[in-house]
Amino acid sequence: MKKELDVEGEFASQRARKSFPPTRKSLGQHFLIDPNIVRKIIRLAELQPGETVVEIGPGRGILTEALLGVSGSVVAIEVDPALCAYLRSVLGHRAGLKLMEGDALTFEYAQVPEPFLVVANLPYYLSTPLLFRLLQERQRISRMVLMLQEEVAARLAALPGGKDYGVLSVAAQFRCEVRQAFKVSAPCFHPRPQVGSAVVIMTPLPRPRVVVKDEAVFFKLVRGGFAHRRKALPNSLRDEGFDPQSTRVAMEAAGIDPGRRAETLSLEEFAALVNRLPEEAAREAH
């Protein structure tokens, strides 16, 4: 695809025209500079003409320009005013770009035509809260192609029993198909990050992967279970308002040993447990 092949030249011409704003460490800025990684991300996104893309943290615009070349409609959300001004100066002439200065955590995604894609190099210091925010908006989103810290990518796809498995794993897999795509080395960024990076693809499911009677109680139980990872689940859940005896009874009814810890339970076992909680215990946990 010719537009993909032109990424490096287009980005170089941007640098020739304008000097970049200074990097802000407080915002955890690590800008993607490798055009080959941009091409790989664009291919993974499988963008179709006319599709709208939301990019969180466009930074210096190397990915933004490539997205515009394929989709023609990009909503870019950037919190740094200096970078917003820079992007307006180099990409403001592009009719398909809507540049929004603000925080992606509080952005009103309802204003974007749906369904839309999210393609982004997420700010590392804010990646986990942003992931939970995007999961809240999943019904508006067709798919997400996200660059993250390698450890966060591992948590998204983690299976029960490992150190990476936790609340984020359960939340993501409850609502999305998660696929790890490829790793990205530190020299692909400026400044270079001190941690590894990886790209993941998340595709929201038409309905949750497992059926639960009450999602609020389900996620309260999951959060409570992982709050004290080394404790048996009934003891760990006590601090979240779940009666230990009721938890033990529900675990036994679900065929789960009451001595097990949260990190060993699969998504299906968490669902079976919450669905077998006595109604009174579930109400008390709200």
C-alpha positions in Angstrom: 0.0 0.0 0.0 1.7 3.2 -1.2 0.4 5.4 1.6 1.9 3.0 4.1 5.3 3.0 2.3 5.4 6.8 2.4 5.3 7.0 6.2 9.0 7.6 6.8 9.3 10.3 4.2 6.2 12.1 5.4 7.4 12.0 9.0 10.8 13.3 8.0 9.2 16.2 6.2 7.3 17.1 9.3 10.5 17.3 11.3 12.0 19.5 8.6 9.1 21.9 8.8 8.7 22.3 12.5 10.7 21.7 15.7 9.0 19.4 18.2 7.8 20.7 21.6 9.8 19.6 24.5 9.1 16.2 26.0 7.1 16.3 29.3 8.2 13.6 31.7 5.2 14.3 33.9 3.0 12.9 31.1 5.2 9.9 30.5 5.8 10.8 26.9 7.6 8.3 24.7 7.0 9.0 21.1 6.9 6.3 18.4 9.6 7.1 15.8 9.9 3.8 13.8 7.9 3.9 10.6 8.0 0.1 10.3 6.1 -0.3 13.6 3.6 2.3 12.2 3.1 0.1 9.1 2.5 -3.0 11.3 0.0 -1.2 13.4 -1.9 0.0 10.4 -2.0 -3.5 8.9 -3.3 -4.9 12.2 -6.1 -2.3 12.4 -7.5 -3.5 9.1 -9.0 -0.1 8.5 -11.7 0.3 5.8 -12.4 3.5 3.9 -14.8 5.7 5.8 -14.2 4.1 9.2 -13.6 6.5 12.1 -10.6 6.0 14.3 -10.0 7.4 17.8 -6.3 7.9 18.6 -5.4 8.5 22.2 -2.2 10.5 22.7 -1.2 11.2 19.0 2.0 12.9 20.3 4.1 14.0 17.3 1.7 12.6 14.7 3.6 9.8 13.0 0.7 7.4 13.5 -1.9 10.0 13.1 -0.7 10.8 9.6 -0.7 7.2 8.6 -4.2 6.7 10.0 -5.5 9.7 8.0 -4.0 8.2 4.9 -6.0 5.0 5.3 -9.2 5.9 7.0 -9.7 9.6 6.3 -11.4 10.2 9.6 -9.4 10.5 12.8 -10.4 11.9 16.2 -7.1 12.5 18.0 -7.3 13.2 21.7 -4.2 14.9 23.1 -3.8 16.3 26.6 -0.6 18.3 26.0 -1.4 21.9 24.7 2.0 22.3 23.1 1.6 19.1 21.2 -1.9 20.1 20.1 -0.5 23.3 18.7 2.2 21.4 16.9 -0.2 19.0 15.4 -2.5 21.8 14.2 0.5 23.4 12.5 1.5 20.2 10.6 -1.7 18.3 10.2 -4.4 21.0 10.7 -4.9 21.2 6.9 -6.1 17.6 6.8 -9.9 17.6 6.4 -10.4 14.2 8.1 -8.6 15.2 11.3 -10.6 16.3 14.4 -8.0 17.2 17.1 -9.4 17.3 20.6 -7.4 18.9 23.4 -8.3 17.1 26.6 -8.0 14.1 28.8 -9.0 10.7 27.2 -10.2 9.5 30.7 -13.0 12.1 30.7 -13.6 12.5 27.0 -17.2 12.1 25.8 -16.9 9.2 23.4 -20.6 9.5 22.6 -19.7 12.4 20.3 -17.8 10.1 18.0 -19.8 8.3 15.2 -20.0 4.7 16.1 -18.8 2.0 15.8 -15.3 3.4 15.8 -11.8 1.9 16.2 -9.3 2.9 18.8 -5.7 2.8 17.6 -3.2 4.3 20.0 0.2 4.3 21.7 -1.3 4.7 25.2 0.5 6.9 27.7 2.3 4.3 29.9 1.6 6.1 33.2 -2.1 6.0 32.5 -2.6 2.8 30.5 -4.5 0.8 33.1 -7.2 3.5 33.9 -7.5 4.2 30.2 -8.1 0.5 29.5 -10.9 0.4 32.1 -12.4 3.5 30.5 -12.3 2.0 27.0 -13.9 -1.2 28.4 -16.8 1.0 29.7 -17.2 2.3 26.1 -16.9 -1.1 24.5 -20.4 -1.1 22.9 -19.3 1.9 20.8 -16.0 0.3 19.7 -15.5 -2.3 17.0 -11.9 -3.1 17.8 -8.8 -1.7 19.5 -5.1 -1.9 18.5 -3.1 -0.6 21.5 0.6 -0.2 22.3 1.2 -0.7 26.0 3.9 -1.6 28.5 4.8 -5.2 27.9 3.7 -6.1 31.5 0.2 -4.6 31.0 -0.1 -6.5 27.7 0.8 -9.6 29.6 -1.9 -8.9 32.2 -4.6 -8.4 29.6 -4.0 -11.9 28.1 -2.9 -13.7 31.3 -4.4 -17.1 32.3 -5.3 -18.2 35.8 -2.4 -19.3 38.0 0.3 -16.9 36.9 1.5 -13.7 38.6 0.2 -11.5 35.7 -3.4 -12.7 36.2 -5.6 -10.2 38.0 -8.6 -7.9 37.9 -7.5 -6.4 34.5 -7.2 -9.9 33.0 -10.7 -10.9 34.1 -12.3 -7.5 33.1 -10.7 -7.6 29.6 -11.5 -11.2 28.9 -15.0 -10.9 30.2 -15.8 -8.3 27.6 -13.2 -8.7 24.8 -11.3 -11.1 22.7 -7.7 -10.3 23.5 -4.7 -11.2 21.2 -1.1 -10.2 21.7 0.4 -9.1 18.4 4.1 -8.3 18.7 6.7 -6.7 21.0 8.3 -3.3 20.3 11.9 -2.6 21.3 13.0 0.6 23.2 14.9 2.1 20.2 11.5 2.5 18.4 10.7 5.4 20.8 12.1 8.8 21.7 13.0 9.1 24.5 13.6 5.4 25.0 11.4 3.9 27.7 12.9 1.8 30.5 10.3 -0.9 30.1 9.4 -3.2 27.2 6.4 -2.5 24.9 3.9 -4.6 23.1 0.9 -4.2 20.8 -2.4 -6.0 21.5 -5.6 -6.3 19.7 -8.9 -6.2 21.7 -12.2 -7.0 20.0 -15.3 -6.3 22.1 -17.6 -9.3 22.3 -21.3 -8.9 21.3 -22.1 -10.2 24.8 -20.0 -11.0 27.9 -18.0 -14.2 27.6 -19.8 -15.7 30.7 -23.3 -15.1 32.0 -23.6 -13.5 35.5 -26.7 -12.5 37.4 -25.2 -9.1 38.5 -22.2 -7.6 36.9 -21.7 -5.1 39.7 -21.5 -7.9 42.3 -19.3 -10.0 39.9 -16.7 -7.3 39.6 -16.8 -6.4 43.3 -16.1 -10.1 44.0 -13.2 -10.2 41.5 -11.7 -7.0 42.9 -12.1 -8.2 46.5 -10.6 -11.6 45.6 -7.4 -10.1 44.2 -7.1 -7.5 47.0 -5.3 -10.1 49.1 -3.9 -12.5 46.6 -2.2 -14.8 49.2 -5.4 -15.4 51.2 -8.0 -18.0 50.6 -10.9 -16.5 48.7 -13.5 -16.4 51.6 -11.0 -14.6 53.8 -10.0 -12.2 51.0 -13.6 -11.3 50.3 -14.5 -10.6 53.9 -13.1 -7.0 53.7 -15.3 -6.3 50.6 -18.5 -7.1 52.6 -19.0 -10.8 51.5 -19.9 -13.1 54.3 -17.2 -15.8 54.5 -19.6 -18.6 55.2 -21.8 -17.6 52.3 -18.8 -17.5 50.1 -17.7 -21.0 51.2 -21.2 -22.4 50.6 -21.3 -20.8 47.1 -17.8 -22.1 46.2 -18.8 -25.7 47.3 -22.0 -25.4 45.2 -19.9 -24.4 42.2 -17.5 -27.2 42.7 -14.7 -25.0 43.8 -12.4 -25.8 46.8 -13.0 -23.0 49.4 -9.2 -23.1 50.1 -8.4 -21.7 46.7 -7.1 -18.2 46.0 -8.5 -15.8 43.5 -5.5 -16.1 41.2 -6.4 -19.7 40.5 -10.0 -19.2 39.4 -10.9 -19.0 35.8 -13.4 -16.5 34.4 -16.0 -19.3 34.3 -15.4 -20.2 37.9 -15.7 -16.6 39.1 -19.1 -16.5 37.2 -20.2 -19.8 38.7 -19.3 -18.5 42.2 -21.2 -15.2 42.0 -24.2 -16.9 40.4 -24.4 -19.2 43.4 -24.1 -16.6 46.1 -27.2 -16.5 48.2 -29.4 -13.5 47.2 -29.1 -11.9 50.7 -25.2 -12.2 50.5 -25.2 -10.6 47.1 -27.4 -7.7 48.2 -25.2 -7.1 51.2 -22.2 -6.9 48.9 -23.7 -4.1 46.7 
